[in-house]
Amino acid sequence: MVVASFLALLAVLGIELTSGLSLTRGLHNLPVQEIYVMADKDKLYLSVDLAPSATGLKTIRVPLSEITFEVNPALTKDMAISSTDAYIWGDRWPWVEKVTITLKTARQKEGFDTLFEPKKLKPLQDDLAKGTTVGVTHSGLLTSGGRIME
């Protein structure tokens, strides 16, 4: 019994070290620093750089289908990110699901809603397939090389 418990503990530790599976209590209102739109196998996702926090995460990756937006004028920063995802996959750039991005103004939400319209995502996906990386401002505008693209 002791040997089986020890082997199970080693297996969990091995998975944690190699796959980066972490049991968390989710992410709660972490400040967002930078956002980039990227493509992986014809799927778009956001790469979100976080302000230093107690979670130890610096960058997370979120599929677009897993993102919802809220507006909270009482927010002390421009943008914050939260998630109820109990498991975070990956070591260097963990994948997170069930993400809510809280924005300070309704105008910011309009910008992100416009950015995520299907008619805008298809050309963006074609551009990203060529290997480019595109930034996103906290107002939902695309940037490249420090310039707003729209």
C-alpha positions as CSV (number, residue, x, y, z in Angstrom):
1,M,0.0,0.0,0.0
2,V,2.8,2.4,0.9
3,V,4.7,1.5,-2.3
4,A,1.5,2.1,-4.4
5,S,1.0,5.5,-2.7
6,F,4.6,6.4,-3.3
7,L,4.4,5.4,-7.0
8,A,1.1,7.4,-7.4
9,L,2.8,10.5,-5.9
10,L,5.8,10.1,-8.2
11,A,3.4,9.8,-11.2
12,V,1.6,13.0,-10.3
13,L,4.9,14.8,-9.7
14,G,6.2,13.5,-13.1
15,I,3.0,14.8,-14.9
16,E,3.3,18.1,-13.2
17,L,6.9,18.6,-14.2
18,T,6.6,17.4,-17.8
19,S,3.1,18.5,-18.8
20,G,2.6,21.4,-16.5
21,L,-0.9,20.3,-15.3
22,S,-1.6,22.4,-12.2
23,L,-4.6,22.4,-10.0
24,T,-5.6,26.0,-9.3
25,R,-8.4,27.9,-7.7
26,G,-8.7,29.9,-10.9
27,L,-7.5,33.4,-11.7
28,H,-9.2,36.4,-10.1
29,N,-8.9,39.9,-11.5
30,L,-5.3,39.8,-12.6
31,P,-4.1,43.0,-14.3
32,V,-3.4,42.6,-18.0
33,Q,-0.3,44.2,-19.5
34,E,-0.1,43.2,-23.1
35,I,-2.3,41.2,-25.5
36,Y,-1.3,39.5,-28.7
37,V,-3.5,37.6,-31.3
38,M,-1.8,34.4,-32.5
39,A,-2.8,31.4,-34.6
40,D,-2.2,27.7,-33.9
41,K,-3.3,25.1,-36.4
42,D,-6.0,27.4,-37.9
43,K,-7.3,28.4,-34.5
44,L,-6.9,31.9,-33.1
45,Y,-6.1,32.6,-29.5
46,L,-5.0,35.5,-27.3
47,S,-1.6,35.4,-25.6
48,V,-2.0,37.6,-22.5
49,D,0.9,39.0,-20.6
50,L,-0.1,39.4,-16.9
51,A,1.2,41.8,-14.3
52,P,3.3,40.0,-11.7
53,S,0.9,38.2,-9.3
54,A,0.7,35.7,-6.6
55,T,-0.1,33.0,-9.2
56,G,3.4,33.1,-10.6
57,L,1.9,33.1,-14.2
58,K,3.5,35.6,-16.6
59,T,1.7,34.7,-19.8
60,I,-1.4,32.7,-20.5
61,R,-3.0,31.6,-23.8
62,V,-6.7,31.6,-24.3
63,P,-8.8,30.3,-27.2
64,L,-11.1,33.0,-28.6
65,S,-14.1,30.7,-28.0
66,E,-13.4,30.7,-24.3
67,I,-13.5,34.4,-23.7
68,T,-16.4,36.5,-22.5
69,F,-16.3,40.3,-21.8
70,E,-17.7,42.3,-18.9
71,V,-17.7,46.0,-18.2
72,N,-17.1,47.3,-14.7
73,P,-16.5,51.1,-14.4
74,A,-15.3,50.6,-10.8
75,L,-12.3,48.6,-12.0
76,T,-9.1,50.3,-10.8
77,K,-7.1,49.3,-14.0
78,D,-8.0,49.3,-17.7
79,M,-8.4,45.6,-17.9
80,A,-8.4,42.5,-15.7
81,I,-8.7,38.8,-16.5
82,S,-10.4,36.1,-14.4
83,S,-11.0,32.4,-14.9
84,T,-12.7,29.6,-13.1
85,D,-10.6,27.0,-14.9
86,A,-9.6,24.5,-12.3
87,Y,-6.7,23.1,-14.4
88,I,-4.1,25.1,-16.2
89,W,-2.1,23.2,-18.8
90,G,1.4,24.0,-19.8
91,D,4.6,25.3,-18.2
92,R,5.8,28.3,-20.1
93,W,2.6,29.5,-21.7
94,P,-0.3,27.8,-20.0
95,W,-3.6,27.3,-21.7
96,V,-6.6,28.7,-19.7
97,E,-10.3,28.2,-20.4
98,K,-13.5,29.9,-19.2
99,V,-11.9,33.3,-19.2
100,T,-13.7,36.6,-18.4
101,I,-12.0,39.8,-19.4
102,T,-13.3,42.7,-17.4
103,L,-13.0,46.1,-19.1
104,K,-13.3,49.5,-17.5
105,T,-15.5,51.2,-20.2
106,A,-18.3,50.2,-22.6
107,R,-16.2,51.7,-25.5
108,Q,-13.5,49.1,-24.8
109,K,-16.1,46.3,-25.0
110,E,-17.3,47.7,-28.3
111,G,-13.7,47.6,-29.7
112,F,-13.3,43.9,-28.7
113,D,-16.7,43.0,-30.0
114,T,-15.8,44.6,-33.3
115,L,-12.4,42.8,-33.3
116,F,-14.0,39.4,-32.8
117,E,-16.6,39.7,-35.6
118,P,-16.3,36.8,-38.0
119,K,-15.7,39.1,-41.0
120,K,-12.6,40.5,-39.2
121,L,-11.3,37.2,-37.9
122,K,-11.0,35.5,-41.2
123,P,-8.5,38.0,-42.8
124,L,-6.7,38.2,-39.5
125,Q,-6.3,34.4,-39.4
126,D,-5.0,34.4,-43.0
127,D,-2.4,37.1,-42.0
128,L,-1.3,35.2,-38.9
129,A,-0.9,32.0,-40.8
130,K,2.0,33.7,-42.5
131,G,3.8,33.9,-39.2
132,T,3.1,37.4,-38.1
133,T,2.1,38.4,-34.5
134,V,-0.4,41.1,-34.0
135,G,-0.9,43.1,-30.8
136,V,-4.2,44.2,-29.3
137,T,-4.6,47.5,-27.4
138,H,-6.8,47.7,-24.3
139,S,-9.4,49.3,-26.5
140,G,-9.6,46.2,-28.9
141,L,-7.6,47.8,-31.7
142,L,-5.0,45.8,-33.6
143,T,-1.4,47.0,-33.6
144,S,1.7,45.9,-35.6
145,G,5.1,47.4,-35.2
146,G,3.8,49.9,-32.6
147,R,1.2,51.3,-35.1
148,I,-2.6,50.9,-35.0
149,M,-3.7,48.9,-38.0
150,E,-7.3,50.1,-38.3
